[in-house]
Amino acid sequence: MILFSIFMFGCPKSAETVSAVKSNCPAADAPLPDAQSLFDRHKAVTQPNGPVDWSSLHQGGVIRIPQANIEGSLDIWVDRSNGYLSRLDMPGMGLTEQGWNTEVGWMIDPNTGARILEGEELNNIAFTFKEIITDDLSKLYMTANVIERRPVDERDSYVVRVQVKNLSSPTELYFDACTGLQVGSKKMINIPMGRLTVHNLFKDYREQSGMLMPFVVEQRAMGVLQVIEVGGVEWNPSDFPAIDLPAELQKTAPKTSDKQMDKEPEDQTPAQESPEE
C-alpha cells in the first residue's frame, strides 16, 4: 500500500525512524540502477513483513498553510471495492470534497460548486485511488526510467521518471540512494484554471502495523507551501461514510460505459524501461 496521493501525513520523529533503516550508500561513480530494483528495495524496506490485509481505511489529520497562518482538517476514506473519498475543511474557505466510486469522480468546491470530473481530472483521482490500494509501485506505471542521481531535500537521491496510463505528463519519483525510502515526487495535475506542477516531500517515516509510512508531506505548488500531517491509519473502521455520488450530480453522471479508467491496479501493465528521448 502506498499512501502517496495528493494528500497525507504527521509529527516529526524522523530521526528515530530513519536511524532504524539500514543505510547502504552506493559509490558516487556507481552506475544508475534500474527502476524495478528501486521499487523492489522500497517495498522491502517499507513492508518487511508483507502488506497489511485490509478492505477499508480511514486517515485523518491537519493541513497547514504557514504563509497564511491557516490550519484545517483533512479526512480520507478508502474502500478497496467501492472507491475513495476525501474532505478538506479550511477556515474561511469552506469544505471541499473529492470522490471516486470506481466509475464516476466528482468534486464539491466552495467556489465552483459540485461538478463531475472529466478528462485528466477524472484520471488523476482514479489514479490516486490506485496509488493507495496497490502495494507494488511497478504496477502503477507503463514506463519507468532512472534518469539521474542528485540531491533532493539535501538527500542523495535517484530520480525515476514514470508514465501513467491516461495521464499526459510524466511524473518524477525520488528515492533515497542510501535507505531506499521514497523522499518525494513531482507531478502535474489538471485544475479548472489550467495545469499545476505539484512538488511533494515525504518525511517522518514511522512504523504502522509493521510497515513504514511517511506521516508528513510538504507540498508546494505555485510558490505556496502546504504541510500535511496525519495520525495513524485506522484499518477497517466501523464508522465509514457512503461513497456515493452527491444527489445534485446524479442526473449528469456519465454512463458506466463512459468510464475512463480501469478499476483495479493489476490491469496496469507493469512498468518497463523505455529509451530516453
Residue pairs with C-beta under 8 A, 6 or more apart in sequence:
1 51
1 52
1 54
1 132
1 133
1 134
1 135
1 211
2 131
2 132
2 134
2 135
2 137
2 140
3 9
3 59
3 131
3 132
3 213
3 214
3 233
4 131
4 182
4 185
4 200
4 202
4 214
5 76
5 128
5 131
5 132
6 86
6 124
6 128
6 189
6 198
6 219
7 63
7 74
7 76
7 86
7 88
7 217
7 228
8 59
8 61
8 76
8 214
8 217
8 228
8 230
9 61
9 202
9 203
9 204
9 213
9 214
9 215
9 216
9 217
9 228
9 229
9 230
10 61
10 204
10 206
10 214
10 215
10 216
10 228
10 229
10 230
10 231
11 204
11 215
11 216
11 229
12 203
12 204
12 216
13 204
13 206
14 203
14 204
14 205
14 216
16 206
17 204
17 205
17 206
17 207
17 212
18 179
18 181
18 205
21 45
21 179
21 180
21 181
21 205
21 212
22 45
22 179
23 178
23 179
24 178
25 156
25 177
25 178
26 33
26 177
32 146
32 148
32 149
32 158
33 146
33 158
34 146
34 273
35 138
35 144
35 145
35 146
35 160
35 162
35 271
35 273
36 138
36 144
36 271
38 146
38 158
38 160
38 175
38 180
39 136
39 137
39 138
39 144
39 271
41 175
41 180
42 137
42 175
42 180
42 181
42 182
43 135
43 136
43 137
44 180
45 179
45 180
45 181
45 212
46 181
46 205
46 211
46 212
46 213
47 135
47 210
47 211
47 212
48 210
49 210
49 211
51 135
51 211
52 209
52 210
52 211
52 235
54 80
54 235
54 236
55 79
55 80
55 81
55 236
56 77
56 78
56 79
56 80
56 235
56 236
56 237
56 240
57 77
57 78
57 233
57 234
57 235
57 236
57 237
58 75
58 76
58 77
58 78
58 233
58 234
58 237
58 240
59 75
59 76
59 230
59 231
59 233
59 234
60 73
60 74
60 75
60 76
60 230
60 231
61 73
61 74
61 228
61 229
61 230
61 231
62 71
62 72
62 73
62 74
62 228
62 229
62 230
63 71
63 72
63 73
63 74
63 88
63 90
63 226
63 227
63 228
63 229
64 70
64 71
64 72
64 226
64 227
64 228
64 229
65 71
65 224
65 225
65 226
65 227
66 225
66 227
67 224
67 225
70 90
70 91
70 92
70 93
71 91
72 88
72 89
72 90
72 91
72 93
73 88
73 89
74 86
74 87
74 88
74 89
74 228
74 230
75 86
75 87
76 84
76 85
76 86
77 84
77 85
77 86
77 237
77 240
77 241
77 243
78 84
78 85
78 129
78 132
78 133
79 240
79 243
80 133
81 102
82 101
82 102
82 243
83 99
83 100
83 101
83 102
83 129
83 243
84 98
84 99
84 100
84 125
84 128
84 129
84 132
84 243
85 97
85 98
85 99
85 100
85 241
85 243
86 97
86 98
86 99
87 95
87 96
87 97
88 95
88 96
88 97
89 95
89 96
90 96
93 110
94 110
95 108
95 110
96 107
96 108
96 109
96 110
97 106
97 107
97 108
98 105
98 106
98 107
98 125
99 105
99 106
99 107
99 125
99 243
99 245
99 246
100 106
100 125
100 126
100 128
100 129
100 243
101 243
101 244
101 245
102 129
102 263
103 256
103 259
104 116
104 117
104 245
104 253
104 254
104 259
105 116
105 117
105 121
105 122
105 125
105 126
106 114
106 115
106 116
106 117
106 245
106 246
106 249
107 114
107 115
107 117
107 121
108 114
108 246
109 115
112 192
114 246
114 248
114 249
115 249
116 249
116 252
116 253
116 254
117 125
119 190
119 260
120 166
120 167
120 168
120 189
120 190
121 189
121 190
121 191
122 260
122 261
123 164
123 166
123 167
123 260
123 261
124 167
124 189
124 190
126 260
126 261
127 140
127 164
127 166
127 167
127 261
130 140
130 261
130 265
130 268
131 140
133 265
134 140
134 265
137 173
137 271
138 144
138 270
138 271
139 265
139 266
139 268
139 270
139 271
140 162
140 164
140 265
140 268
140 271
141 162
141 163
141 164
141 268
141 271
142 163
142 164
142 165
142 268
142 269
142 271
142 272
143 162
143 163
143 271
143 272
143 273
143 274
144 160
144 161
144 162
144 163
144 271
144 272
144 273
145 160
145 161
145 162
145 273
145 274
145 276
146 158
146 159
146 160
147 159
147 160
147 161
147 276
148 158
148 159
149 156
149 157
149 158
149 159
149 177
150 157
150 159
151 157
152 159
152 174
152 183
152 184
152 201
153 183
153 184
153 201
155 176
155 178
155 183
156 176
156 177
156 178
157 174
157 175
157 176
157 177
157 183
157 184
158 174
158 175
158 177
159 172
159 173
159 174
160 172
160 173
160 174
160 175
161 170
161 171
161 172
162 170
162 171
162 172
162 173
162 271
163 170
163 171
163 274
164 171
165 268
165 269
166 260
166 261
169 187
169 188
169 195
171 185
171 186
171 187
171 188
172 185
172 186
172 187
173 182
173 184
173 185
174 182
174 183
174 184
174 185
174 186
175 181
175 182
175 183
176 182
176 183
181 202
181 205
181 212
182 202
182 214
183 201
183 202
184 199
184 200
184 201
184 202
185 199
185 200
185 202
186 197
186 198
186 199
186 200
187 197
187 198
187 200
188 195
188 196
188 197
188 198
189 195
189 196
189 198
190 196
196 221
196 222
197 221
198 219
198 220
198 221
199 219
199 220
199 221
200 217
200 218
200 219
201 217
201 218
201 219
202 214
202 216
202 217
203 214
203 215
203 216
203 217
203 218
204 214
204 215
204 216
205 212
205 213
205 214
205 215
206 212
206 213
206 215
208 232
208 233
209 233
209 235
213 233
215 229
215 230
215 231
216 227
216 228
216 229
217 227
217 228
218 225
218 226
218 227
218 228
219 225
219 226
219 227
219 228
220 226
245 253
262 268
